[in-house]
Amino acid sequence: MKVTCWILVGFYLLFCCKAEEGLNFPTYDGKDRVIDLNEKNYKQALKKYDMLCLLFHEPVSSDKVSQKQFQMTEMVLELAAQVLEPRSIGFGMVDSKKDAKLAKKLGLVEEGSLYVFKEERLIEFDGELATDVLVEFLLDLLEDPVEIINNKLELQAFDQIDEEIKLIGYFKGEDSEHYKAFEEAAEHFQPYIKFFATFDKGVAKKLGLKMNEVDFYEPFMDEPVHIPDKPYTEEELVEFVNEHKRATLRKLRPEDMFETWEDDMEGIHIVAFAEEDDPDGFEFLEILKQVARDNTDNPDLSIVWIDPDDFPLLITYWEKTFKIDLFRPQIGVVNVTDVSSMFPE
């Protein structure tokens, strides 16, 4: 269950009052904002908010542990709702048994999942259920699906993004039908995959882009892939991204950790643990990146990189489960079905 996994990480952040003088973290103000959604009130909630975030949960058991876990999950949502209240983002819960008809009507399928309704889209949140991660995810969803690059400084910032999939296209302007197709394709993947565009001839020249051409950048690769057969339709761009979005080397990120972990190769992950800020970890990662670049055309190779610093509350769990020492870089094979693993001694 995703909710159970979520509880393992990040919850202690909710009740921090002060980190140092002048820096205040939000604390729960006691006002209930999370709605128990049902067939009578769901239409009103969908109309009221620009985005509606729903937790689809199984019935809460009577045992104290389950009830405590549910209360902790609810508190994550309450604090997020409090922080995002000025942004017209609502939060609710749907009981999979009591509100089964409503769940079916809304397209809610997996118990323990968090779903976001934005306009006519339904987006599943596949990340760590910590307030900061959830808030950042929802704020990203409020942004335009395509970020425009207008000058050299913005291009430099674009170049520094190397841990994520990104696409960039060159178009005549925002009114171009080809740009609109690109923008509509971006909505399918927002906010997990970054889409960029430029209307500037100089920026396009530096990127080696021709009019209406789109480049696809795999994480950690030096050179992009030119998407063939320009100009493209929305459907063609979506199909290309879906076919190529499993990168040779992927970083496990809090905002989409479950999606990455579930996207395995026949139940198997090659997993590398390395701290990027540690000298040994940095050196190990550079070797790993080069291996990925040399084997980028191998469809049977998929490596998941985990930086333990991104998941401090899971370090002890991973060390015990995989019988490894995360104070030094590790690489091995993990069977995601039964969580068995093989790491070198």
N, C-alpha and C positions, 0 to 999 in steps of 0.2 A: 504494500500500500504506500502510495506517495506521501500521504499525510504523516505516516509513521516515520518515514525517512526524513521528511522536512523537519520534524521535531528535533532530530539529532543535531541540527546545525543552527547556530545564529540567534537562538531565542533570548539569550541573556542580554542582548543589545537593547531590548525593549524598555528596560527600566533604568537605564543610565540617566543620571540627572546632570552631572557636571563632569567634564573631562579635565578642565582647567578653568581658571577664572576667565569669564567672558565667552566661554564656549558652552552653550546649553543644548542638550539633546531633547527632543520632544518626549514627553511622558503622557500616558493616557489620562485624559481629563474626566473620565467617568461617564461620558455621554455615549449612549448606544447608537451606533450609526449603521451597523450591519443588519440587513433586513432578512427575515425568514420569508423566502419567496414562495408563493403559492399561485394557484391558477386565478385567484381573485385580484392579486396586486402586481403580477409580473408585467402587464402591459403598461401600467402607470410608471413602474420603475424604469422600463426601457425608454419611455418618453421623457422622463425627468432628467436623465443623465446623458452626457455625451458619450460616456463609456460606462458599462456595467460589468463588474467583476464578480463571478459566481463560483463558490466552492461547492462542488457536487460530492456529497459525503454519504457514507453508509450510516445507517441508524446508530446512534451512540449507545454503546453497551452500558449495562448497569454497574460494571465493576469500576472501582475508583481510578485505576490506572488509565482506562480508556476515557473516562470523563475528564480527568486532568489533562490528558493529551489534547482532547477536543477543546477544552477551555484555553489552552495555550495557543492552539491554532486560531481560535476565534479572536484572541487578543492581538495576534499578528495582523489580522484583517482590520480590527478596530483601530489600531494605531495608524495603519496605512490609510484607512478611510478618513481619519482625523487630519492627517497631513495633507491629503489630496482633496479635501472637501472644497476648497476654493477653485479647484480645477474641474468641477462638475463630473467627478468620477464616483460612482456608487458601488457599494459592495453588498453581496447577499449570499445566502446559503440555500441549497436545495437538498432535501433529504431523499435519498435514492428509493426508499420504500414508501414513505408518506406522500411524496410528490412525484411518483414514477411517471404519471401521465404528463406532467409539466416538463420533466426531464426529457422525455421522448420528443415532445413538441419543440423544445429548444435545441435539441441535438446534443444533449449532454450524455456521454457514453461511459466514461471511465471513472469509477468511484475514486475519490481522493484527488481528482484533478481540479485545477482552477481554470475557468474559462472566461474570456473577455469578449463582450459584445461591443463592437465599434461599427456604427452605421449598419451595414448589412453583412458585416464580416463576423465570423466566430473564430477567435484565436485561442489556442490552448497554451497556457503558461507551463513550461516544462523545467522550471528552475527551482532553486532552493527557496523554500517559503520562509524567508527572513524579511523583515519589513523594508530594510534598505534595498535589497535586491528587487523586491516586488515594486516598490515605488519607482526605482530607476527604470524598470521594464515598462511600466505604465506611462511614465513621462516620455520615454522613447516612442511609444505608440502614438502620443499626441503630436509628435513632430511630423513634418511632411515626409512622405515615403522616400523622396529623392532629395539629396543635398546638392546644391549647386556650387561648383568651383569656379570662381571668377578671376583669380589672380595667382601669382607665384607663391605667396605665403600659404594660401589655402591648398595649393598643390603640394607644398612641402608637408603640410599636415596629413594630406591624403597618402603620401608616400610612406609616412611613418606607421601607418596601419598595416601590420603584417601578420597578426594573429587571427584575423577574421577573413572570411570570404568577402570580397567586394567586387562590384561591377561599376564601370564608368563608361558613359556614352557621350558622343559629340553630336549635337543637334543644332538646327538653325535657331530655334527659340522655343519658348514655352507653348506657343500655339502650333508647333509642328505636330502633325499626326503621328510621326515616328517617336517623338518625345512622349506624347500621350500614351502610346503603347508601352513604352519603357516604364512610365510612371505607374500604369495599371499593373504591369508585371511586378513592380517593386512592392505593391500592396500585398501580394501573395506571401511575401517573405518577411515583411516588417514585423518586429524590429530585429529579427535574428540575423538577416543578411543585409549588408549595407549597399545601397545604390547611390551612385553619384552621377552627375552630368555636368557638362560644360557647354556654353554657347560661345566661348572665346576661342578665336582662331589660334592665338599664341599658346594657350594652354593645351589645345588639341595637338598642336605641332610637337610640343615637348613630350606628349604622351604617345605620339605616333598614331593618332586616330584620324581617320577620314570621316567625312560627313555621314551621319546616321550609322556609324560603326560603334560597336560595344565591345569592350575588353572584359574578360573574366579573370580575376586574380584568385588563385588558390592560396591558402595560408602558407607563409614561409617560402613561397617560390619567388625567384628573382624576376621572372618574365611572365607576363599575362598570356592568356589564350585569346586570340581573336575569334569571336563568335562568327561562324561562317554565314554566308547567304544574306547579307544585309540588303535592304532594310527588313526589319523583323516585325512580326505580329506579337501581340501579348502572349498568345499561346506558345509560339516558338521560343520566346525568351524563358517562359516558365518551364517548358519541357527541357531546355538546355540546362538550366540551373538545377532542376531536380536530378538530372542525369549526372551532374558533375559536383554536387554539393558535398559528397563524402570525400574529404581531402585525405591525402596520404598521411599527413600529420595534423592532428586536431588537438586544440587545447580544451580541456574540460573547464567550462565556465559556470559560475553560479547561476546565470540567467537561463541556461539551457542544458544543465547537467544531465537531466533524465533523458532528454532526446538523444544526446550524444552517447550516453551509456547504453541505451536500448538499441542503437544503430550498430550492431556488431556484425562480425563476419562469421556466420554460421555458429553463433553462440560464443565466439572467441574474440577477445581484444588483446592486442599487444599493448601493454601499458608501461609508460615510463614515468617515474616520479623524479622530479628534479626542481630544486629551488632556483629560480632565475637570478636572484640577487646573491646567491652563494657562488664563489669562484669555481668550485668543482661542478656545481650544477650548471653554471653558464657554459663551461667548457663542454660538458656532456651534451647540453642542448644544441650547441653549434655542430657537434658531430651528428646528432640526431637529425637536424635540419638538412645537413648535406646528404645523409642517407635518403631522406625523403625526396630531395631534389633529384638525386640520381635514379630514383625508382618511381618517379611521379606517374609514369605510364603503366605501372603494374596495378591492375585492378584488384589483385588479391592481397595487397599490402595496406593495412590501416593501423596507424599508431595513435594512441590517445596519450597526450602529455598531461600530467597532473602536477601542478605546483602546490605542494602542501601548504604554503603560506596563504593560499586562497581559501583553504578549508581547515582552519585550525582545530575545530571541534571534532574533525574526523580523523586526525592524525593517529591517535591512540587506537581507534577502531581499525584503521587500515593496517597498522603495524601488527596488531593481534591477529586479524583475519588472514593477511597474506604472509605473516611471519617474516617481516622485513624491518630494517632499520632506516627510517626516513631522514636521518641526519646525513645520509649520503645518497647520491643518485642510485636509482634502481630501475631495472627494466626486466619485464617478464611477460608471461602469458596468463590471462585470466579467463576462466569459463564463467560467463555471466549467469548461466542457468543455475549452477549450484555453488557459485562463488569460490570454486576451487582455483588454485593458482600454481604457477611454477616460476619461481624466481631463482637465479643462480645464488649459491651460497657466498 
